[in-house]
């Protein structure tokens, strides 16, 4: 079943920018099924933090396929609750990951990630492209 909306994790955007065939194929399949891809400002920042200037046009083209979402205080509050609950048992999870999880939860849609271990939260759905 194709989801109506998906929040994209940074690793998926990187795979798309690197044109990894399996990820690109799935992205196109989802796009044709009218899935809306939600892009957090966190992912935008992480992508630009690691990008060369010559890659910016390609990045903007990729971002054009996405709906940009905001982070508000409710998202921040939810991220803080996640961090408080999971940080001791799951030490490799960054604040960015907690914020991205909260964004998926606040937007009531799955998160497409290849880093499943960063998202142990039991109240979100992780998209499985298989």
Residue, then its C-alpha position, 0 to 999 in steps of 0.5 A: x500500500x502506498x502512503x498518502x504522505x511521507x516525511x523524508x529522513x536525510x539518509x533517503x534524500x542523500x540516496x536520491x541525490x546520489x541517484x541510488x537506483x533502488x531508492x530512486x525507483x521507489x521514489x518515482x513509484x511513490x511520486x506516480x502514486x501521488x504520495x506527498x513528500x514532506x521535507x523538514x528544515x532539519x533535513x534541509x540544513x543537514x543536506x546543505x551542511x554537507x553539500x558543495x556549492x556545485x550541488x545546490x541546483x540539483x538539491x533545489x530540484x530534488x527539494x522541488x518535489x517535496x512539500x516543506x514543513x515547519x517546526x513549531x513549539x508543539x514539535x519541539x515539545x514532542x521531540x523533548x519528550x522523545x529525548x527524555x524517554x529514549x536518550x538513556x537506552x538509545x545513546x546514538x540518537x541525535x536531537x535532529x532525529x528526535x525533531x524529525x520523529x516529532x515532525x512525522x508524529x505531528x504530521x500523522x504520517x510515516x517516516x522514510x528512513x534507512x536508519x531504523x535504529x535511530x527511531x525506536x519510538x513506538x508511536x510512529x510508523x517507519x515506511x518500509x519500501x520493500 
